[in-house]
Amino acid sequence: MGERCCAALVRLLVLQAAWALSGGQVRYSVPEEAKAGTVVGRLAQDLGLEAGEAEARRLRLVAQGRRASVEVSGASGALLVSSRLDREELCGKSAPCALRLEVLLERPLRVFHVQLEVTDINDNAPVFPAARKNLSIAELTTLPGSRFPLEGASDADIGANAQLTYTLSPSEHFSLEVKSKDENKVSVLLVLTKPLDRETIPVHRLVLTATDGGRPSLTGTMELVISVLDVNDNAPQFNQSVYKVKLPENTAPGTVFFQLTATDKDEGINQEIYYSFSNAVSEKIQDLFKIDEKSGEIRTAGELDFEDTQSYDLEIEATDKGTPPLSGHCSVELKVLDVNDNAPEVWVTSLSVPVAEDASVGTVVALLSVSDRDSGENGRVRCWVWPASPFGLEATFLGSYSLVLREALDRERVSEYEVEVRAEDGGAPALRARRGLRVPVSDVNDNAPLFAQAVYTVLARENNAAGAELARLWARDPDEAANGRVSYSVWDGGLGVGVGGAAGSSPSSGGMGWRPASSYVSVDAESGRLWALQPLDYEELQVLQFEVRAVDAGEPALSGNATVQLFVLDENDNAPALLPAAGSAAEAAAAALAGAGSESGTLWAWAAWGAPAGQVVAKIRAVDADSGYNAWLRYELCEPQGGKGPFRVGLYSGEVSTARALDEADGPRQRLLIVVRDHGEPARSATATLSVSLLEAAEAALAAGSSAASSSSSSAVSRSAAGAELGPGAASAATNVWLVVAICAVSSLFLLAVVLYGASRWAPRAAVLSGPGPTTLVCASEVGSWSYSQRHSRSLCVADGAAKSDLMVFSPNFPPPPPGPAAKDTQPEPSALLDTPKHPNPDWRYSASLRAGMQSAVHMEEAGVLRGGAAGPDQQWPTVSSATAEPEAGEVSPPVGAGVNSNSWTFKFGPGNSKQGGPESKKQTQVSFLLRRKGESSQYSQ
């Protein structure tokens, strides 16, 4: 195996060396008239191809104008004779007869040049212009030694096969003389050796034989018929036997280019001469040239073409009019001069299109052949490509060029090139030729789809219909066909959607768990239309962020991404929900005292006869799952027609209080219907039924004591309610027990009130409201109650069962009052803290960004905060309008830099417009709210 590899390597090296020595050209020779199928040479082997590679790479000949009569065997790769080879037909008298062939090899594309020499064989016999030659020779007057030119024979072969020798049949009067004019031409002369005697031999018949130098030799004969004439014994004579003339090929027809003159020593009619072409001149030449019989002027009759014939040999006879006529002979050798009358010719022998746009520099696009029929400088051709980029020409052989790629292509910039190959010869003036080529560029997938926007912001209202169109996305791919066909898809990419929070929240952060974006929205693969798979619920999802991927159909596929931020806008789709009682003993006792006839679902409360106006007897608690303005609740009491009841309800607090002092005329029980409405469009509402029992003062005190003593246990209330349903004896015993308990509880409360009152009297009052001090932190517990001072408490309610963010309130620090006795007057009384809150400004709104950014819906049942002033503390309602009609309007705004997921907000209370007049100048109070989730650290600053 190793020896075979070494032998193959040595053979390859030898072939490469032989190829380099021969200048990259293979030469073969074949004799003419070879039979069809004759093997000229093993072309595939000489080109260094392995067995079977010639057929695989499509080894073939490229036509070069005329028929080559040879072909390449596809199976063996050998060069074979395909038709009759006639050297005389192919090359005429040119020697050597060499045919230039181009061999094309694909994968990769290569071109080789083969020179095929057709050798001559002796297949043509000498031929005389005529089979018989008639001569007239005067007797006596013609002296021995006189010479008579004869037309020589011609042989179509070349070389030794065309070298002729002449012999004359035996004669005592004539001999043959052969003279060489030059290396290619000879003159045959018939020499008179002995004077003629017409009376002895009037006619001499001789045979002139021409024999070529071939093996075997071939011969041709011509009969000479010599007539012996009498009288006219002087023939016309030219001053020289050969005349040489040069004539440009662009000479116009009819141009006189030479004039002959011959003389005759005879006199009279024997001296008159006329000129003519000899019989040896062909009719074709006689059509090109004309001679004047009288003057001897020679002129052109047709157009000369150097590329067709470079020279002409004109045999001229000058014949007198004697009897018999005598003639003299001369030869005019005309050489045609080349002029630049042929433009270069450009052929495309092979074209490989389209060209891929990622084709490497140096890729062969086309093979070209350039030629010029002129010679010398007129036939020297210079070629180039226009435009100069991105293609160029490389010369591969004489007259052969390759169109190659010089620069990288980009189909998206130029999809097709119009290339022009220009050729110019070296003549004066120069002639030019051009050949246009159309080179299309095929596409490759080199461009990824690109969206018009990197981030799309989409707003969608909740409760939208399933399948509703949300937006249209569009990505552009400059590639064509499948490489530019874009398909769209929602790409989750591991990014979750936090239900009830921002995108990417974990299931433990509160909500319904991790859900992919594809469960909410889908995108049409062809049009990019984004549509909802299901109705969106703002209470479940506020912000959905996901990515849409655009992928083309190329190989390999390329993709581009765009981020879509879907903001769900809140709709008023949730009615207020009433919260159950907080489980206080007072309500349970009121229900027990009301007796066993209470209705299920009715809220119970008690009040003492004689209670003053403004006393709070109950509080209605409700929550709305919506957000912002849709979740802002107001409470209304349905009054009976034609009268006004003894109770009223706080518009925004839900507190049920007495509208006037109660008396026995109001009856033992009052049934109140309270309507809770939100501020949405349209507004939604819920109703609550409150049953208020009117008791004696002792019973009311007993109920109050019962509620204070059993506030830590709801079972005691249940037992007291059960006792109310027992018989008269058991009820009396239970009443005594609870009376003792009530007296103890009231006594304890009284002592506690006295202690607190004394502490408040002797404590420095400026530290409570007026003096500077540390910020009071108030946090909401899981059940929702909070207090913002030790003297005033309200409730904050959140939806049961849902994890809410903690609420931290920073109470304001008021500046100290001016010194003097008036400082005591500015100290607010505790009762002032219980004033009825003012109604909110109607400009209160939540913006879309505020609703989208809040993590949880928080309902503030009482948003009033303390505001210090000359008239004592007051409560204000928040508003976002800074130029409202009420001078006490406030402001609400997110902190600087807060986004849609911000949990921190700042509220300002007090006069919102300093330009509005009022009875007094009130100061603004700013309260910062920080909303955080459960489990997060509480970080705040004053």
SVG drawing of the C-alpha trace seen along z (x, -y; Angstrom):
<svg xmlns="http://www.w3.org/2000/svg" viewBox="-94 -86 115 88">
<polyline fill="none" stroke="black" stroke-width="0.4" points="0.0,0.0 2.8,-2.4 4.6,-1.6 1.4,-2.4 1.0,-5.7 4.7,-6.6 4.3,-5.7 1.1,-7.9 2.9,-10.8 5.9,-10.5 3.6,-10.4 1.8,-13.5 5.1,-15.4 6.3,-14.4 3.0,-15.6 3.2,-18.9 6.8,-19.4 5.9,-18.6 2.9,-20.9 5.1,-23.7 7.8,-23.2 5.1,-23.2 3.7,-26.5 0.4,-25.0 -0.5,-23.7 -1.0,-20.1 0.1,-19.4 -1.0,-16.5 -0.5,-15.6 -2.7,-13.5 -2.3,-12.8 -4.9,-14.1 -7.6,-11.7 -7.4,-9.7 -10.5,-7.5 -13.3,-8.6 -12.6,-7.2 -8.9,-7.4 -7.4,-8.2 -5.4,-11.4 -4.2,-11.4 -5.3,-10.5 -6.4,-14.0 -7.7,-13.2 -4.5,-11.4 -2.3,-14.1 -4.3,-16.7 -3.6,-14.7 -7.2,-13.5 -8.0,-10.2 -10.1,-7.5 -13.8,-8.5 -13.0,-12.1 -13.3,-13.3 -16.9,-12.2 -17.7,-13.4 -16.3,-16.9 -17.8,-17.1 -14.5,-17.3 -15.5,-18.8 -14.3,-20.9 -15.4,-24.5 -16.2,-25.4 -14.0,-28.1 -15.8,-29.1 -14.9,-26.5 -15.5,-22.8 -12.6,-21.0 -13.4,-17.5 -12.3,-16.1 -14.2,-15.3 -13.6,-14.2 -14.8,-10.8 -16.9,-11.2 -16.1,-7.8 -12.3,-7.5 -11.4,-11.2 -9.5,-10.5 -9.3,-12.9 -10.9,-11.2 -11.3,-12.0 -15.0,-12.7 -15.1,-13.5 -12.8,-13.7 -9.7,-15.7 -8.5,-17.5 -5.4,-19.6 -5.8,-21.4 -9.4,-22.4 -8.5,-23.4 -5.2,-25.3 -4.6,-25.5 -0.9,-26.1 -0.2,-27.2 2.4,-25.2 2.3,-23.9 -1.5,-23.3 -2.2,-23.7 -5.7,-23.9 -6.2,-25.6 -8.8,-23.9 -10.1,-24.9 -11.0,-22.2 -13.4,-23.0 -13.4,-21.2 -16.1,-21.9 -16.2,-21.7 -14.0,-23.7 -14.2,-25.5 -10.9,-25.3 -9.9,-25.8 -7.1,-24.1 -5.7,-24.8 -4.8,-22.0 -2.9,-22.5 -3.7,-19.8 -1.3,-19.7 -2.7,-18.0 0.2,-16.5 0.2,-16.3 0.1,-13.1 0.7,-12.8 -2.9,-12.7 -2.9,-15.3 -1.3,-14.8 0.3,-17.8 -2.3,-19.5 -1.5,-21.7 -3.8,-24.7 -4.8,-23.1 -4.5,-19.6 -3.2,-21.0 -0.9,-23.9 -0.8,-25.3 2.4,-27.1 3.2,-28.8 6.9,-29.1 8.1,-30.8 10.5,-28.9 14.0,-30.0 13.5,-33.3 13.4,-31.6 16.9,-31.0 18.1,-28.1 18.1,-28.9 14.8,-30.7 12.7,-30.1 9.0,-29.8 7.5,-29.9 5.1,-27.2 2.5,-27.2 3.8,-25.1 1.8,-22.5 0.4,-23.1 0.2,-20.6 -2.2,-21.2 0.1,-19.4 3.0,-21.0 6.5,-20.3 8.2,-17.4 4.8,-16.3 4.6,-19.6 8.1,-19.7 7.7,-19.2 10.2,-18.0 9.4,-18.4 10.3,-16.1 9.7,-16.5 9.2,-13.7 12.2,-13.1 12.7,-15.6 15.6,-16.7 14.3,-20.3 13.2,-21.1 14.5,-20.8 13.1,-21.8 14.6,-24.4 13.4,-24.9 14.4,-28.0 13.6,-28.9 12.2,-32.4 12.2,-32.1 12.0,-29.3 8.3,-28.7 8.1,-29.4 9.7,-28.0 9.5,-28.9 9.2,-26.2 10.7,-27.1 10.6,-25.3 14.0,-25.8 14.4,-25.5 17.6,-23.5 17.4,-23.3 15.9,-25.5 12.5,-24.4 11.6,-23.4 7.9,-23.8 8.1,-21.7 9.8,-18.9 7.7,-18.9 4.8,-21.3 3.5,-20.3 5.5,-19.0 3.6,-17.1 5.3,-16.8 4.2,-15.7 5.3,-17.7 5.2,-15.6 5.3,-17.0 6.2,-14.6 5.9,-15.4 8.3,-14.3 5.9,-12.2 6.3,-8.5 4.8,-7.1 5.1,-10.0 2.2,-11.2 2.4,-12.8 0.5,-15.1 0.9,-15.7 0.1,-18.4 0.3,-18.0 2.3,-20.6 1.1,-21.2 3.8,-23.3 2.8,-24.8 5.7,-26.0 4.8,-29.4 6.4,-31.3 7.1,-35.1 6.6,-37.1 9.7,-36.2 9.9,-38.8 7.8,-38.6 7.0,-41.5 9.4,-42.0 9.0,-43.6 11.7,-45.5 11.7,-43.1 10.2,-39.8 8.9,-40.4 7.2,-43.5 6.5,-43.9 3.7,-46.2 2.3,-46.9 -1.4,-48.0 -3.4,-48.8 -6.4,-46.5 -8.7,-49.5 -8.0,-50.6 -11.2,-51.6 -12.4,-49.6 -11.4,-51.2 -8.0,-52.5 -5.2,-52.2 -2.2,-50.9 0.3,-49.8 0.9,-50.2 2.9,-47.8 4.9,-48.6 6.2,-46.0 8.1,-46.5 8.2,-44.6 11.0,-44.9 8.8,-44.0 7.1,-46.6 3.7,-47.2 0.9,-45.0 3.5,-42.7 4.5,-45.5 1.0,-46.3 0.7,-44.8 -2.3,-44.1 -2.2,-43.1 -4.1,-40.4 -4.0,-38.0 -2.5,-34.7 -4.6,-31.6 -2.9,-30.7 -4.7,-33.5 -7.9,-32.3 -11.3,-33.8 -11.5,-35.0 -8.4,-37.1 -9.6,-38.3 -12.8,-39.5 -10.7,-41.5 -8.3,-43.1 -8.8,-44.5 -6.1,-45.3 -6.5,-47.8 -5.6,-46.0 -4.1,-49.0 -2.5,-51.0 -1.5,-48.2 -3.0,-49.9 -4.0,-47.5 -6.8,-48.6 -8.8,-47.1 -12.3,-45.9 -13.3,-44.6 -12.4,-45.0 -9.2,-43.6 -9.1,-41.8 -5.8,-41.2 -7.4,-38.8 -8.5,-36.7 -5.5,-36.9 -2.2,-38.6 -0.6,-38.5 -1.6,-38.0 0.6,-36.7 -0.6,-38.2 0.7,-36.6 0.5,-39.1 0.9,-38.5 1.8,-41.1 0.8,-39.7 1.5,-41.3 -0.9,-41.2 1.5,-39.5 0.8,-36.3 1.3,-34.2 1.1,-36.5 4.0,-36.5 3.7,-37.2 5.9,-38.2 5.3,-37.4 5.9,-39.1 4.7,-38.6 3.2,-41.3 3.5,-40.2 1.0,-42.3 1.4,-42.4 -1.7,-43.5 -0.9,-45.8 -3.0,-45.4 -5.0,-48.3 -7.0,-48.4 -10.4,-47.6 -11.5,-44.8 -12.8,-45.5 -12.0,-43.1 -14.5,-40.3 -15.6,-39.1 -17.3,-35.7 -18.7,-34.4 -17.7,-30.7 -19.1,-29.9 -21.3,-31.8 -22.0,-30.7 -25.0,-32.7 -26.5,-33.5 -23.7,-34.3 -24.4,-33.8 -23.9,-36.9 -21.6,-35.1 -19.3,-34.0 -15.6,-34.3 -13.3,-36.8 -11.7,-35.2 -14.8,-33.1 -14.8,-32.6 -18.1,-34.0 -17.5,-33.7 -14.9,-32.6 -14.3,-34.9 -12.5,-34.6 -11.2,-37.8 -9.7,-37.9 -8.9,-40.4 -8.5,-39.4 -6.0,-42.1 -2.3,-41.5 0.6,-43.2 -0.4,-46.2 -3.8,-46.2 -4.5,-42.8 -3.1,-43.3 -6.2,-43.6 -6.5,-45.2 -9.5,-44.2 -11.1,-45.5 -14.4,-45.4 -16.8,-48.3 -17.7,-49.2 -14.4,-48.3 -16.0,-46.7 -16.9,-44.3 -15.7,-42.2 -12.4,-42.0 -10.6,-40.3 -7.8,-37.8 -5.9,-36.6 -5.7,-32.8 -4.1,-32.3 -3.6,-34.1 -6.9,-35.6 -8.7,-33.9 -9.9,-35.7 -11.8,-34.9 -14.3,-37.2 -13.7,-36.9 -15.1,-38.4 -12.9,-41.1 -15.2,-42.4 -17.8,-40.9 -21.4,-41.1 -24.5,-42.3 -27.8,-41.4 -29.7,-43.7 -27.7,-46.6 -27.4,-45.5 -29.4,-42.5 -28.2,-42.4 -25.1,-43.7 -24.9,-44.8 -21.3,-44.1 -19.7,-45.2 -16.5,-43.6 -14.7,-46.1 -11.9,-45.4 -9.7,-47.8 -7.0,-47.0 -3.7,-48.8 -4.5,-50.3 -4.7,-53.9 -7.4,-54.8 -8.2,-52.2 -11.3,-50.0 -13.4,-48.9 -15.9,-46.1 -18.1,-45.4 -20.0,-42.5 -22.7,-42.9 -23.3,-40.4 -26.2,-40.2 -25.0,-38.8 -27.8,-38.3 -27.0,-37.8 -28.7,-35.0 -29.8,-35.6 -28.4,-34.0 -30.0,-34.4 -27.7,-37.1 -30.2,-39.5 -32.2,-38.9 -35.8,-40.3 -35.9,-43.8 -38.9,-45.2 -39.9,-48.8 -39.7,-49.4 -37.6,-47.7 -40.4,-48.2 -44.1,-48.3 -46.5,-49.8 -50.0,-48.4 -53.0,-49.6 -56.0,-47.2 -59.1,-47.5 -60.0,-44.7 -62.9,-42.4 -62.0,-42.6 -63.5,-39.9 -61.4,-36.8 -59.8,-37.1 -59.8,-40.9 -57.0,-42.5 -54.6,-44.4 -51.9,-45.6 -50.1,-44.9 -46.4,-44.1 -44.2,-44.3 -40.7,-43.2 -38.7,-43.8 -36.3,-41.3 -34.5,-42.7 -33.8,-39.2 -36.0,-37.7 -38.2,-34.6 -38.0,-32.2 -35.1,-34.1 -37.4,-37.2 -40.6,-35.5 -41.1,-36.3 -43.2,-34.4 -44.1,-35.7 -44.5,-33.9 -44.8,-34.8 -41.5,-33.8 -41.9,-33.1 -38.2,-32.4 -38.6,-31.4 -40.2,-34.8 -43.2,-34.3 -46.2,-36.6 -47.0,-37.5 -50.7,-37.3 -51.8,-40.3 -48.3,-41.9 -45.7,-42.8 -44.3,-40.4 -41.7,-38.0 -43.1,-37.7 -42.7,-34.4 -45.7,-32.4 -44.8,-33.0 -45.1,-36.8 -48.9,-36.7 -51.4,-35.9 -52.5,-32.9 -49.0,-31.6 -46.7,-31.5 -48.4,-31.6 -46.6,-32.0 -47.4,-35.0 -48.7,-32.7 -51.7,-31.8 -52.9,-35.5 -52.0,-36.6 -51.1,-35.1 -49.7,-36.5 -50.6,-35.6 -47.6,-33.9 -48.1,-35.6 -49.6,-39.0 -48.1,-39.8 -51.5,-40.6 -51.5,-40.5 -54.8,-39.3 -56.0,-38.2 -56.7,-34.6 -59.0,-35.3 -60.6,-38.3 -58.1,-40.3 -58.8,-41.0 -57.2,-44.1 -57.7,-42.7 -55.7,-39.7 -53.1,-41.3 -52.1,-44.9 -48.9,-44.7 -47.8,-41.9 -44.4,-42.1 -43.3,-39.6 -41.2,-39.2 -42.4,-38.6 -39.9,-36.8 -39.8,-37.2 -38.1,-34.3 -37.4,-34.0 -37.6,-30.8 -33.9,-30.8 -31.3,-28.2 -30.1,-28.7 -33.0,-30.7 -32.3,-34.2 -34.6,-35.9 -35.2,-39.3 -37.1,-40.2 -39.3,-43.0 -40.5,-43.6 -44.2,-44.2 -45.5,-45.9 -49.2,-45.3 -50.9,-47.6 -54.4,-46.5 -56.8,-49.4 -59.3,-49.1 -63.0,-49.0 -65.7,-49.3 -66.6,-45.7 -66.7,-44.9 -69.5,-46.1 -68.7,-47.0 -68.6,-44.0 -69.8,-44.3 -67.4,-43.0 -68.7,-40.9 -68.7,-42.2 -65.3,-42.4 -66.5,-40.1 -66.8,-42.7 -68.8,-41.8 -70.9,-45.0 -72.5,-43.9 -73.0,-40.4 -74.6,-41.7 -76.9,-44.0 -78.0,-41.0 -78.6,-39.0 -80.6,-41.8 -82.7,-42.1 -84.1,-38.7 -84.5,-35.6 -86.4,-37.2 -83.4,-38.6 -83.0,-38.1 -80.1,-36.4 -77.7,-38.9 -78.8,-41.9 -76.2,-44.0 -77.1,-44.8 -76.3,-47.8 -77.7,-49.4 -78.1,-53.0 -79.4,-54.5 -82.4,-56.7 -81.3,-60.2 -78.0,-59.8 -76.8,-63.1 -76.5,-64.0 -73.3,-62.8 -72.8,-59.6 -71.4,-56.8 -73.5,-53.6 -72.0,-51.4 -69.7,-51.4 -70.4,-49.9 -67.4,-48.2 -67.1,-47.6 -64.4,-47.0 -64.2,-47.3 -61.9,-45.0 -61.5,-47.7 -58.8,-50.3 -58.6,-54.1 -61.7,-56.1 -63.7,-52.8 -62.8,-51.7 -63.6,-55.0 -66.7,-54.3 -69.4,-56.5 -72.2,-55.6 -75.8,-56.8 -78.7,-56.3 -82.1,-55.6 -84.4,-57.9 -88.2,-57.1 -90.3,-59.3 -91.8,-62.3 -89.5,-62.3 -86.0,-62.4 -84.8,-59.6 -82.8,-60.0 -79.7,-58.5 -77.2,-59.6 -74.2,-57.9 -70.8,-59.3 -70.5,-59.9 -67.0,-58.3 -66.4,-56.9 -69.4,-54.6 -70.0,-55.5 -73.6,-55.5 -74.3,-58.1 -77.2,-59.9 -78.6,-62.9 -80.4,-64.2 -81.1,-63.2 -83.0,-59.9 -86.3,-59.8 -88.9,-57.1 -91.0,-58.3 -88.4,-56.8 -89.5,-53.3 -87.5,-50.3 -85.8,-49.5 -84.8,-51.4 -84.2,-49.5 -81.7,-51.4 -81.0,-50.6 -77.5,-51.8 -76.4,-51.9 -72.6,-51.7 -71.7,-53.1 -68.4,-53.4 -67.4,-56.3 -67.1,-54.3 -69.0,-54.8 -71.5,-53.4 -71.5,-53.3 -72.1,-50.0 -73.6,-49.6 -74.4,-47.2 -76.9,-47.6 -76.6,-46.8 -79.4,-46.5 -78.6,-47.8 -81.0,-47.1 -80.4,-49.6 -82.0,-48.6 -82.9,-51.5 -82.3,-50.7 -82.5,-52.3 -79.4,-53.9 -78.8,-51.1 -79.2,-48.5 -76.9,-50.5 -74.3,-50.6 -74.7,-46.9 -74.2,-46.3 -71.1,-48.6 -69.7,-46.7 -70.4,-43.4 -68.5,-44.5 -65.5,-45.8 -65.3,-42.7 -65.7,-40.1 -63.7,-41.8 -61.1,-39.0 -63.7,-36.2 -66.6,-36.0 -68.0,-32.9 -69.1,-34.9 -71.3,-37.0 -72.8,-33.8 -73.6,-32.6 -75.2,-36.0 -77.3,-35.9 -78.4,-32.4 -79.3,-33.5 -81.7,-36.0 -83.6,-33.2 -84.1,-31.3 -87.1,-31.3 -88.0,-34.2 -86.1,-32.7 -82.9,-31.9 -83.0,-35.3 -83.3,-37.1 -80.3,-35.2 -78.2,-35.9 -79.2,-39.6 -77.9,-39.9 -74.6,-38.3 -74.0,-40.6 -75.1,-43.6 -72.2,-43.0 -69.8,-42.5 -71.0,-45.7 -70.5,-47.7 -66.9,-46.4 -66.1,-47.1 -67.5,-50.7 -65.5,-51.3 -62.4,-50.1 -63.0,-52.3 -63.6,-55.3 -60.3,-54.8 -58.5,-54.4 -60.0,-57.5 -59.1,-59.5 -55.4,-58.3 -55.3,-59.1 -56.8,-62.5 -54.4,-63.4 -51.4,-62.3 -52.7,-64.4 -53.2,-67.4 -49.7,-67.4 -47.9,-66.2 -46.2,-68.9 -48.8,-69.6 -46.5,-71.0 -45.0,-67.6 -48.3,-66.2 -49.1,-68.4 -47.2,-71.6 -43.7,-70.7 -41.1,-69.2 -40.4,-65.5 -39.8,-62.1 -42.1,-60.9 -44.9,-58.7 -44.9,-55.4 -48.3,-53.8 -48.4,-50.4 -51.3,-48.3 -51.8,-44.9 -53.0,-41.9 -56.6,-42.6 -56.4,-46.1 -56.8,-48.4 -54.3,-51.2 -54.1,-54.4 -52.2,-57.6 -52.2,-59.0 -52.9,-58.0 -56.0,-60.1 -57.7,-59.3 -58.2,-56.0 -59.8,-54.9 -59.9,-51.7 -58.2,-50.6 -59.9,-47.8 -58.4,-45.4 -60.0,-42.6 -60.2,-39.4 -58.2,-36.5 -55.9,-38.5 -52.3,-39.3 -52.0,-43.1 -49.0,-45.4 -48.3,-47.0 -49.1,-50.7 -46.7,-53.0 -47.9,-56.5 -45.5,-59.3 -47.5,-61.7 -46.5,-65.4 -44.4,-67.4 -46.0,-70.8 -43.9,-73.9 -44.1,-75.2 -46.7,-77.9 -45.7,-81.5 -44.7,-82.1 -47.1,-83.6 -50.4,-82.7 -52.0,-82.2 -50.2,-79.0 -52.5,-77.3 -55.5,-78.4 -54.1,-76.7 -54.0,-73.4 -56.8,-71.3 -59.2,-69.4 -59.7,-65.8 -63.3,-66.3 -62.1,-68.4 -60.4,-65.3 -63.9,-63.8 -65.2,-66.5 -67.1,-65.4 -64.6,-65.1 -65.1,-67.4 -66.2,-66.0 -63.6,-65.1 -62.9,-67.3 -64.7,-66.0 -61.4,-66.3 -60.0,-63.2 -58.7,-60.8 -56.3,-57.9 -54.2,-58.1 -53.7,-55.0 -50.0,-54.8 -51.1,-55.0 -53.6,-52.2 -51.1,-50.1 -48.3,-50.6 -50.0,-49.9 -49.3,-46.4 -52.6,-45.9 -55.9,-47.6 -56.1,-49.6 -59.3,-51.2 -58.9,-54.0 -62.1,-54.3 -61.0,-57.5 -58.2,-59.4 -58.3,-62.4 -55.1,-63.4 -54.4,-66.1 -53.6,-69.6 -52.5,-72.1 -53.6,-75.7 -54.9,-78.6 -58.3,-77.1 -57.1,-73.7 -56.5,-70.5 -58.7,-69.6 -59.2,-66.7 -58.6,-67.1 -59.3,-64.8 -56.6,-64.0 -56.9,-65.3 -54.7,-65.4 -55.8,-68.8 -53.6,-71.7 -55.9,-74.4 -59.4,-73.3 -62.2,-75.5 -61.8,-74.6 -58.9,-76.3 -58.4,-73.3 -57.7,-70.9 -54.6,-68.7 -52.2,-66.9 -51.2,-63.3 -48.2,-62.4 -45.7,-59.6 -42.1,-60.3 -39.5,-61.5 -38.3,-58.7 -41.3,-56.4 -42.3,-54.1 -45.4,-52.1 -44.3,-49.6 -43.5,-52.1 -45.0,-51.5 -44.2,-54.9 -46.5,-57.9 -46.7,-61.4 -49.9,-63.1 -50.2,-66.8 -53.1,-68.2 -54.1,-71.7 -54.6,-74.7 -53.6,-73.6 -53.6,-77.1 -51.9,-79.9 -53.6,-82.4 -57.1,-81.5 -58.3,-83.7 -59.7,-82.4 -60.4,-83.5 -57.0,-82.4 -53.7,-81.3 -53.5,-77.5 -50.4,-75.5 -49.9,-72.4 -49.1,-69.0 -47.2,-66.3 -47.7,-62.7 -45.6,-60.0 -47.0,-56.5 -44.7,-53.6 -46.4,-50.5 -44.4,-47.3 -45.2,-43.6 -45.2,-41.2 -41.8,-39.8 -40.0,-42.9 -37.9,-45.0 -39.4,-48.3 -37.1,-51.2 -38.3,-54.7 -37.0,-58.1 -38.6,-61.1"/>
</svg>
